[in-house]
Amino acid sequence: MTMSSSPVRWAVLGSANIAAKVFLPAMRAAGGRAVVVGSRRPEQAREWAAQNHVESTADYAAAIAHPDVDAIYIALPNDQHIQWAKAASAAGKPVICEKPLGLDAAQVADLLSTVSVDAPLWEAFAFPFHPQTGLLRQLIDDGELGELREIISEFHFNLATTENIRLVPQLGGGALYDVGCYPIRLARMLFGSEVETAVASSAAAGSGVDIETAAIANFASGQRLILSAGMRRPVSTFTRIMGSSAELSVSNPFHPKPVDTVELWRDGSLKNTWTADPKSAFQHMIEHVQQVSRGHDAQWLASQTALGNAQALDLIRAAARA
């Protein structure tokens, strides 16, 4: 990796909506360049590339190996993440792989065993890179909440169609995989601890995936996450971060927009309000990855963060089945 002021050149594996609507706009805002989209369907790939101003198309392997590609973003169905994250990491290029990185902890552990601890591989949780998350950490570290004890966090949206890969069991569908993973990642970061036990309940869609899951996750530190995730009600990511003397109300900890706020409440009174940075969380993440590609130090690598999330998801799924 060398220091350079030229645009970082990206390959995108897959033509999912998140690639078109979230990743590509953020990448361009970060000064990156979309060189190639990898796909198994050449005709569909050419159409998608034209619509989204991507320069060329290839199959997955050729996109990874493209000589003009500096970094790779994987937006494939969940069941394909491990295979192509391995292949992309083996190419020695920085890789952002959509979450969940794997379908269970065994898959994630297997992947991480094939890469070095400093390999530039990230699970695509962008919010750790957003300044709002830094604010939350600073307020907690400064003792504004007293002793941090509990987080209540939800991530819901309304899946308006019955034809969606999120509803296909074989592709790793379900609410817990898709959005329930976010409160877990947030709590693990803020608690600095891992989930030890869980109780959970799920409601199934007709296809068999969980359309909603609620859980209580108990951490080894003695702290607790109460989470709710689903795909059949209006969008909400509201989160409360509660301490012994105060709490933070966060309208959107995961993908904050300028209209979103962090509020500090103490003794029933609003003490302070902060609004979010105008850049998207994805732009902040992409800027970081591009800096790493130019020789800067890396943060929040998959080797440091991904296995604990997968283990927590395993515990919650097992608890819901029980």
C-alpha positions in Angstrom: 0.0 0.0 0.0 1.4 3.4 -1.0 0.6 7.0 -0.1 -1.2 8.6 -3.0 -3.6 11.5 -3.7 -5.3 9.7 -6.6 -8.8 8.3 -6.1 -9.1 4.9 -4.5 -10.5 2.5 -7.1 -13.2 0.1 -6.0 -14.7 -3.1 -7.1 -18.3 -3.9 -6.0 -19.3 -7.5 -5.8 -23.1 -7.8 -6.3 -25.8 -5.4 -7.4 -27.8 -5.2 -4.2 -29.8 -2.0 -3.4 -27.4 -1.1 -0.6 -24.6 -1.0 -3.2 -26.5 1.4 -5.5 -28.3 3.5 -2.9 -25.8 3.7 0.0 -22.3 2.5 -0.9 -21.8 4.2 -4.3 -23.0 7.6 -3.2 -20.9 7.5 -0.1 -17.9 6.2 -2.0 -18.1 9.1 -4.5 -18.6 11.6 -1.7 -15.4 10.2 -0.2 -13.6 10.7 -3.5 -13.5 7.1 -4.6 -14.0 5.7 -8.1 -16.1 2.7 -9.0 -14.1 0.7 -11.5 -16.0 -2.6 -11.8 -19.0 -4.5 -10.6 -18.7 -8.2 -10.2 -21.8 -10.3 -11.1 -22.8 -13.8 -12.2 -25.3 -12.3 -14.7 -23.4 -10.4 -17.4 -26.5 -8.7 -19.0 -27.9 -7.6 -15.7 -24.5 -6.4 -14.6 -24.0 -4.2 -17.7 -27.4 -2.6 -17.2 -26.7 -2.0 -13.5 -23.3 -0.6 -14.3 -24.8 1.8 -16.8 -27.5 3.0 -14.4 -25.0 3.5 -11.5 -22.0 4.9 -13.5 -19.7 2.0 -12.8 -17.0 1.7 -15.5 -17.0 -2.0 -16.3 -18.3 -5.5 -15.4 -16.8 -8.9 -14.7 -17.4 -12.0 -12.8 -16.6 -12.1 -9.1 -13.1 -13.5 -9.4 -12.1 -11.2 -12.2 -13.5 -8.2 -10.4 -11.3 -9.1 -7.3 -8.3 -9.6 -9.5 -8.9 -6.5 -11.7 -5.5 -4.7 -12.0 -7.0 -1.3 -11.5 -8.8 -2.1 -8.3 -7.5 -0.9 -4.9 -10.3 -2.0 -2.6 -13.4 -4.2 -2.6 -16.9 -3.9 -1.3 -19.0 -7.1 -1.0 -22.8 -6.7 -1.2 -23.7 -10.3 -2.0 -26.4 -12.4 -0.2 -25.5 -13.4 3.3 -24.7 -17.0 2.5 -21.9 -15.9 0.1 -20.1 -13.5 2.4 -17.6 -15.9 3.8 -16.5 -17.4 0.4 -15.9 -14.1 -1.3 -14.5 -12.3 1.8 -11.9 -15.1 1.8 -11.1 -14.6 -1.9 -11.0 -10.8 -1.7 -8.8 -10.9 1.4 -6.4 -13.3 -0.3 -5.9 -10.7 -3.0 -4.3 -8.4 -0.4 -6.7 -5.6 -1.0 -8.8 -3.7 1.7 -12.3 -5.3 1.9 -15.6 -4.2 3.3 -18.0 -7.1 3.5 -21.7 -6.6 4.3 -22.9 -7.9 7.6 -23.3 -10.5 8.9 -19.8 -11.5 7.9 -20.9 -15.2 8.3 -24.0 -17.2 9.2 -22.6 -18.4 12.5 -19.5 -18.1 14.7 -17.9 -21.2 13.2 -17.9 -19.7 9.7 -16.5 -16.4 11.0 -13.8 -18.1 13.0 -12.8 -20.1 9.9 -12.5 -17.0 7.8 -10.5 -15.1 10.4 -8.1 -18.1 10.7 -7.2 -17.5 7.1 -6.2 -13.8 7.5 -3.7 -12.0 9.7 -4.8 -10.0 12.7 -4.0 -6.8 10.8 -5.7 -7.8 7.5 -7.7 -4.8 6.1 -11.0 -6.6 6.3 -14.1 -4.9 7.8 -17.6 -6.1 8.5 -19.8 -3.4 7.2 -20.9 -1.7 10.4 -20.3 1.9 9.5 -21.5 3.6 12.6 -18.3 3.0 14.7 -16.6 5.5 12.3 -19.2 8.2 12.6 -18.5 11.1 15.0 -21.8 10.5 16.8 -20.5 7.2 18.1 -17.4 9.0 19.3 -19.7 11.4 21.1 -21.5 8.5 22.8 -18.2 7.0 23.9 -16.9 10.3 25.2 -20.0 11.1 27.2 -19.9 7.6 28.8 -16.1 7.8 29.5 -16.6 11.3 31.0 -19.0 9.8 33.5 -22.1 11.8 32.3 -24.3 8.7 32.8 -22.7 7.5 36.0 -22.2 3.7 35.8 -23.3 2.4 32.4 -25.9 -0.4 33.0 -28.3 -1.0 30.2 -29.0 -0.4 26.5 -32.5 -0.7 25.0 -32.2 -0.6 21.2 -34.4 -1.4 18.3 -34.0 -1.6 14.5 -37.2 -2.1 12.6 -38.3 -1.4 9.0 -41.3 -2.4 6.8 -40.4 -5.0 4.1 -43.1 -4.1 1.7 -42.7 -7.1 -0.6 -42.8 -10.8 -0.2 -40.2 -11.2 -2.9 -36.9 -10.4 -1.2 -33.7 -12.2 -0.3 -34.2 -11.2 3.3 -37.1 -13.8 3.4 -35.1 -16.7 1.9 -33.7 -19.1 4.6 -31.1 -20.6 2.3 -29.6 -17.1 1.6 -29.3 -16.2 5.3 -32.5 -14.2 5.6 -34.2 -13.0 8.7 -34.5 -9.9 10.8 -31.8 -10.9 13.3 -29.2 -11.3 10.6 -30.3 -8.2 8.8 -30.8 -5.6 11.5 -30.7 -7.3 14.9 -27.0 -7.4 14.5 -26.8 -3.6 14.9 -27.9 -3.3 18.5 -25.5 -6.2 19.4 -22.6 -4.4 17.8 -23.4 -1.1 19.5 -23.7 -2.7 22.9 -20.5 -4.7 22.6 -18.7 -1.6 21.7 -20.1 0.6 24.5 -19.9 -2.1 27.2 -16.5 -3.3 26.1 -17.7 -6.8 26.9 -19.2 -9.9 25.2 -22.6 -11.5 25.4 -22.7 -14.4 27.9 -26.3 -15.6 28.0 -29.5 -14.6 26.2 -33.3 -15.1 26.2 -35.2 -14.5 23.1 -38.4 -14.8 21.1 -39.0 -14.7 17.4 -42.0 -14.5 15.0 -41.6 -16.4 11.7 -42.5 -15.3 8.2 -44.2 -17.8 5.9 -40.8 -18.7 4.5 -39.5 -19.7 7.9 -37.1 -16.8 8.6 -37.6 -14.6 11.7 -39.7 -11.6 10.7 -39.2 -10.2 14.2 -36.9 -11.1 17.1 -36.7 -9.7 20.6 -34.0 -10.6 23.1 -32.4 -9.8 26.4 -28.6 -10.3 26.1 -26.6 -10.5 29.3 -23.0 -9.4 29.1 -20.1 -10.8 31.0 -19.6 -7.4 32.5 -23.0 -7.6 34.2 -24.6 -5.1 31.8 -27.6 -5.9 29.6 -28.9 -5.2 26.1 -32.7 -5.4 25.4 -33.1 -5.5 21.6 -36.0 -5.6 19.2 -35.5 -6.2 15.5 -38.1 -6.7 12.7 -39.2 -6.2 9.1 -42.9 -5.5 9.5 -43.4 -2.0 11.0 -42.2 1.5 10.3 -38.6 2.4 10.4 -37.3 3.0 13.9 -33.8 2.8 15.4 -34.5 4.5 18.7 -32.0 3.6 21.4 -31.7 4.4 25.1 -28.3 4.2 26.8 -28.9 4.2 30.5 -26.6 4.7 33.4 -27.0 5.0 37.2 -27.5 8.8 37.1 -28.6 9.7 33.5 -29.4 8.4 30.1 -28.8 9.1 26.4 -31.7 9.0 24.0 -30.4 8.4 20.5 -32.8 8.7 17.5 -30.5 6.8 15.1 -27.2 5.4 16.4 -26.6 3.3 13.2 -27.1 5.5 10.2 -27.5 9.0 11.6 -28.6 11.9 9.4 -28.4 15.6 10.2 -31.9 15.6 11.6 -31.0 12.9 14.1 -30.2 13.8 17.7 -28.5 12.6 20.9 -30.2 13.8 24.0 -28.8 13.7 27.6 -31.6 13.3 30.2 -31.0 13.6 33.9 -33.6 13.6 36.7 -36.4 13.8 34.2 -35.0 16.9 32.5 -33.4 17.4 29.1 -29.8 18.6 29.8 -28.3 18.8 26.3 -28.9 17.9 22.7 -26.4 17.2 19.9 -27.2 16.9 16.2 -25.5 14.5 13.8 -22.6 15.2 11.5 -23.9 15.7 7.9 -21.7 13.0 6.4 -23.2 9.5 6.3 -21.7 6.8 8.4 -20.8 4.9 5.2 -18.8 7.9 4.0 -16.9 8.1 7.2 -16.1 4.4 7.0 -15.1 4.5 3.3 -12.8 7.5 4.0 -11.1 5.5 6.8 -10.7 2.4 4.5 -9.2 4.6 1.8 -6.8 6.1 4.3 -5.8 2.6 5.3 -5.2 1.7 1.7 -2.7 4.7 1.6 -0.8 3.5 4.6 -2.7 4.8 7.7 -3.5 2.7 10.7 -6.7 0.7 10.8 -9.5 0.6 13.3 -12.4 -1.7 13.9 -11.0 -4.6 11.8 -13.0 -7.7 11.5 -10.3 -9.6 13.3 -11.0 -7.5 16.3 -14.8 -7.3 16.2 -16.6 -9.8 14.0 -16.3 -13.1 16.0 -18.0 -11.6 19.2 -21.0 -10.5 17.1 -21.4 -13.9 15.5 -21.2 -15.6 18.8 -23.9 -13.3 20.2 -26.2 -14.0 17.2 -25.7 -17.7 17.8 -26.7 -17.4 21.4 -29.8 -15.4 20.5 -30.9 -17.7 17.7 -30.5 -20.7 20.0 -32.5 -19.0 22.8 -35.3 -18.1 20.4 -35.5 -21.8 19.2 -35.6 -23.0 22.8 
